């Protein structure tokens, strides 16, 4: 028997290191060639690493959240033959499979950390109780399903190697009433603290939000808009649409309003390089669509919204947001935005203070549509009203210009026919 050491390969684009996000094997596992080993994240993408050989896992290097430089050992396997431990070439490293960009704009490169070997021992018995504070082992697919089902993995017993949680364990948990044990009183005392390390995409999101708030002096502006006529038009167009046309939501109309108004406010359709002291104003309108996924907030981009009608905007929003949710968006799908729309959908709330997608200088957030009694022409009538929340970079956008910009957007939305008039 020989030993095969799988090392972190060069994933391209000048990447010198990657973060270990999730292990899919444990010490003692017998694995087959091309079986998934580990997910790693660079500044640009999440990459799935597969095994180039069959064998038995005897050592794992690094824990989730640690950084590994290119060329560092990740997994050691016991294999048939000589292996590659002493330089004998057993097989070429498997080519990494890129899945999706980790974040729309890369964060600062973290300091290089040499990972210390971490030996993971198999659990002595399947479904052994997890100690308080231990991180549950599970694949991204299992974690995504648990998230969708509202299951806390900390309370699910794992029957896989090293106590890893499998899909069958989720089924068992649900079959037992989702409690993982005897039912407790609604007034039972709860104790314990769960420590969750920020890794992978969640770490990237945290870094990006912190950078945006630290570097950008935000100011917010909220305006109420009457969307009664727009909603009537939207319902009519959806009822009369062709089978191949997508269903229209509010977003395509808001996108249309943005592309009509932005040419008069070029300082808002911009990105600010504050280190160089340069504001880049764009003729093209590339709209970021903040999208909630099982992994966290991702901002895919609708390119050249100025050249799209509402149907095309709706189709492209559905395409890029769907790719983001399925973790299949490409680098081009997730970069290059010049202004962002963020919407909480049915959770839109009365008003929000959205965080600007650095290095952009503005973000727009439509809130919930609410029927309200309002006075029109001396009569109290019920109308559909919605707040538009927005944030601007005060270094680049003056308050007066921001307010005037939103008022222009309001005018187009309240008189939707003007959205389509040249």
Secondary structure, 3 states (H helix, E strand, C coil): CEEEEEECCCCCCCCCEEEEEEECCCCCCEECCCCEEEEEECCCCEEEEECCCCEEEEEEECCCCCEEECCCEEEEEEECCCECCCCCCCCCCCCCEEEECCCCCCCCCCCCCCCCEECCCCCCCCCCCCCCCCCCCECHHHHHHHHHHCCCHHHCCCCCHHHCECHHHHHHHHHCCCCCCCCCCCCCCCCCCCCCCCCHHHHHHHHHHHHHHHHCCEEEEEEEEECHHHHHHHHHHHHHCCCCCCCCCHHHHHHHHHHHHHHHCCCCCEEEECCCCEEEECCCCCEEEEEEECCEEEEEEECCHHHCCHHHHHHHHHHHHHHHHCCCCCCHHHCCCCEEEECCHHHCCCCCCCCCCCCECEEEEEEEEEEEEEEECCEEEEEEEEEEEEEEECCCCCHHHHHHHHHHHHHHHHCHHHHHCC
